[in-house]
């Protein structure tokens, strides 16, 4: 397992560099195999990263965008990752998004359907919370131990249940790209880099990982 750390100046630089990495990996995958399978998380810094993708030349018709996680909330809700993703992605990219079906009457069955259609992922974009959570793999939730499903539904966390990728599809991705900014992430980032299993992020075990952090988060 290889984990690299790249430190840049500030959140804006993290967002720009993250967009450049995604674009580079996408072009290479499309050149090699004709397709690029991307899974994205939510958060404030990624919104700027998604917008920055609009300034780059990408073969969107060969890219599929899956969600890493989503809050179980109505369509258009401000807490939904999808709401901000669709508002920030460039227009041709929005048609390539395959949303998590969190509006379904039976979210457990819907999670299984999403998992059944989930391909092997070329790149998984993750963030990290101040408590060390990543995706919606949160401290103390039983989903942390799920090994037989690619997508699962959590208990309530900060006011919402969530649908999330579990560790197996994240760990089997060709690469994981971590986007991190802010001094409140300094301790979780240190634990991530140490592969400390006391926090959910530290349990991610993809073969290739790149941590993009600003100076405040890197310490």
C-alpha positions as CSV (number, residue, x, y, z in Angstrom):
1,X,0.0,0.0,0.0
2,X,1.4,3.4,-1.1
3,X,0.2,6.6,0.5
4,X,1.7,9.9,-0.8
5,X,1.2,13.3,0.8
6,X,1.2,16.5,-1.3
7,X,0.9,19.8,0.6
8,X,-0.3,23.0,-1.1
9,X,-0.9,26.5,0.3
10,X,-4.6,26.7,1.0
11,X,-8.1,25.3,0.3
12,X,-8.2,27.0,-3.1
13,X,-5.0,25.3,-4.1
14,X,-6.2,22.0,-2.8
15,X,-9.4,22.3,-5.0
16,X,-7.4,23.3,-8.1
17,X,-4.8,20.5,-7.6
18,X,-7.5,18.0,-7.0
19,X,-9.2,18.9,-10.2
20,X,-5.9,18.5,-12.1
21,X,-5.4,15.1,-10.6
22,X,-8.9,13.9,-11.5
23,X,-8.4,15.3,-15.0
24,X,-5.1,13.5,-15.4
25,X,-6.4,10.2,-14.2
26,X,-9.5,10.5,-16.4
27,X,-7.6,11.2,-19.6
28,X,-5.2,8.3,-19.0
29,X,-8.0,5.9,-18.3
30,X,-10.0,7.0,-21.3
31,X,-6.9,6.7,-23.5
32,X,-6.1,3.2,-22.2
33,X,-9.6,1.7,-21.7
34,X,-12.1,4.1,-23.2
35,X,-13.8,4.8,-19.9
36,X,-13.2,6.4,-16.4
37,X,-15.1,5.4,-13.3
38,X,-15.1,8.1,-10.6
39,X,-16.8,8.2,-7.2
40,X,-17.0,11.5,-5.4
41,X,-17.8,12.6,-1.9
42,X,-19.4,15.9,-0.6
43,X,-17.9,18.8,1.4
44,X,-17.0,22.4,1.0
45,X,-13.6,22.1,-0.6
46,X,-14.8,19.6,-3.2
47,X,-17.4,22.0,-4.4
48,X,-14.6,24.3,-5.6
49,X,-12.8,21.3,-7.0
50,X,-15.9,20.2,-9.1
51,X,-16.2,23.8,-10.4
52,X,-12.6,23.8,-11.4
53,X,-13.1,20.7,-13.5
54,X,-15.2,23.0,-15.8
55,X,-12.0,24.8,-16.7
56,X,-10.3,21.6,-17.9
57,X,-10.7,19.7,-21.1
58,X,-12.2,16.3,-20.2
59,X,-13.8,13.5,-22.2
60,X,-17.1,13.6,-20.2
61,X,-18.9,11.3,-22.5
62,X,-16.5,8.5,-21.4
63,X,-16.7,9.3,-17.7
64,X,-19.2,7.9,-15.1
65,X,-19.6,9.7,-11.8
66,X,-20.9,7.7,-8.8
67,X,-21.6,9.0,-5.3
68,X,-19.4,7.8,-2.4
69,X,-22.2,8.7,0.1
70,X,-25.4,10.6,0.5
71,X,-27.7,11.8,3.3
72,X,-31.2,10.3,3.3
73,X,-33.1,13.5,2.6
74,X,-35.5,14.8,-0.1
75,X,-34.5,15.8,-3.6
76,X,-33.0,19.3,-3.6
77,X,-32.3,19.4,0.2
78,X,-29.4,21.6,1.0
79,X,-27.8,18.8,3.1
80,X,-27.7,16.5,0.1
81,X,-24.3,16.0,-1.5
82,X,-26.0,15.7,-4.9
83,X,-27.5,19.2,-4.6
84,X,-24.1,20.8,-4.4
85,X,-22.5,18.4,-6.8
86,X,-25.0,19.2,-9.6
87,X,-24.7,22.9,-8.9
88,X,-21.0,22.9,-9.2
89,X,-20.1,20.4,-11.9
90,X,-19.8,21.7,-15.5
91,X,-22.9,21.1,-17.6
92,X,-21.7,18.1,-19.6
93,X,-20.6,16.3,-16.4
94,X,-24.0,16.5,-14.8
95,X,-25.4,14.1,-17.3
96,X,-22.7,11.6,-16.2
97,X,-23.8,11.4,-12.5
98,X,-25.4,8.3,-11.2
99,X,-27.0,9.4,-7.9
100,X,-27.5,7.2,-4.9
101,X,-31.2,6.3,-4.6
102,X,-31.8,7.8,-1.2
103,X,-35.3,8.8,-2.0
104,X,-36.5,5.2,-2.4
105,X,-39.1,3.9,0.0
106,X,-36.8,1.0,0.9
107,X,-33.4,2.4,1.1
108,X,-31.8,-0.9,2.1
109,X,-33.0,-2.5,-1.1
110,X,-32.1,0.6,-3.1
111,X,-28.5,0.4,-1.7
112,X,-28.3,-3.2,-2.9
113,X,-29.4,-2.2,-6.4
114,X,-26.8,0.6,-6.5
115,X,-24.1,-1.9,-5.4
116,X,-25.2,-4.3,-8.1
117,X,-24.6,-1.7,-10.8
118,X,-21.3,-0.3,-9.3
119,X,-18.3,-1.0,-11.5
120,X,-14.7,-1.3,-10.4
121,X,-13.7,2.2,-9.7
122,X,-10.7,4.0,-11.2
123,X,-10.7,6.8,-8.6
124,X,-12.5,7.3,-5.3
125,X,-12.4,10.9,-4.0
126,X,-12.7,11.0,-0.2
127,X,-12.6,13.7,2.5
128,X,-12.0,13.3,6.2
129,X,-14.0,14.7,9.1
130,X,-12.8,16.2,12.4
131,X,-13.7,12.9,14.1
132,X,-11.8,10.9,11.5
133,X,-14.9,9.7,9.5
134,X,-14.7,9.3,5.7
135,X,-17.4,8.7,3.2
136,X,-20.3,8.0,5.7
137,X,-18.1,5.5,7.5
138,X,-18.5,7.1,10.9
139,X,-17.1,6.2,14.4
140,X,-19.0,3.4,16.1
141,X,-21.5,2.6,13.3
142,X,-22.0,-1.1,12.5
143,X,-21.4,-0.3,8.8
144,X,-17.7,-0.1,9.6
145,X,-17.7,-3.9,9.9
146,X,-19.7,-4.6,6.7
147,X,-17.6,-6.8,4.3
148,X,-20.2,-8.5,2.2
149,X,-21.9,-5.4,0.7
150,X,-20.5,-2.6,-1.4
151,X,-23.2,-0.1,-0.4
152,X,-24.9,0.1,3.0
153,X,-27.2,2.3,5.1
154,X,-25.9,3.8,8.3
155,X,-27.6,4.6,11.6
156,X,-28.3,8.3,12.3
157,X,-25.2,10.5,12.3
158,X,-25.4,14.3,12.9
159,X,-29.1,14.2,12.3
160,X,-29.3,12.0,9.2
161,X,-29.0,8.4,8.2
162,X,-26.8,7.9,5.2
163,X,-26.1,5.6,2.3
164,X,-22.4,4.9,1.8
165,X,-19.8,2.9,0.0
166,X,-18.3,0.4,2.4
167,X,-14.6,-0.4,2.7
168,X,-14.4,-3.2,0.0
169,X,-15.2,-1.0,-3.1
170,X,-13.0,1.8,-1.8
171,X,-10.1,-0.5,-1.0
172,X,-10.4,-2.2,-4.4
173,X,-10.3,1.1,-6.4
174,X,-7.3,1.8,-8.5
175,X,-6.6,4.9,-6.5
176,X,-8.0,7.0,-3.6
177,X,-7.7,10.7,-3.7
178,X,-8.0,12.5,-0.3
179,X,-8.9,16.2,-0.4
180,X,-8.3,17.9,3.0
181,X,-8.2,21.5,4.2
182,X,-8.3,23.2,7.6
183,X,-6.5,23.1,10.9
184,X,-9.3,21.1,12.4
185,X,-8.2,18.2,10.2
186,X,-4.6,18.1,11.4
187,X,-5.0,15.3,13.9
188,X,-7.3,13.1,11.6
189,X,-4.8,13.6,8.8
190,X,-1.9,12.4,11.0
191,X,-3.9,9.3,11.9
192,X,-4.8,8.7,8.3
193,X,-1.2,8.9,7.2
194,X,-0.3,6.5,10.0
195,X,-3.0,4.1,9.0
196,X,-4.4,4.3,12.5
197,X,-7.4,2.1,12.7
198,X,-8.8,4.0,15.7
199,X,-10.5,6.4,13.1
200,X,-12.5,5.2,10.1
201,X,-10.3,7.0,7.6
202,X,-7.3,5.2,9.0
203,X,-8.8,1.8,8.0
204,X,-9.0,2.6,4.3
205,X,-6.5,0.3,2.6
206,X,-6.5,1.0,-1.1
207,X,-3.3,0.0,-2.9
208,X,-2.6,3.6,-4.1
209,X,-3.6,6.7,-2.2
210,X,-2.8,10.4,-2.6
211,X,-3.5,12.9,0.2
212,X,-3.8,16.5,-1.0
213,X,-3.8,18.7,2.1
214,X,-3.3,22.4,2.7
215,X,-0.6,23.6,5.1
216,X,-3.1,24.0,8.0
217,X,-4.3,20.4,7.7
218,X,-0.8,19.0,7.1
219,X,0.6,20.7,10.2
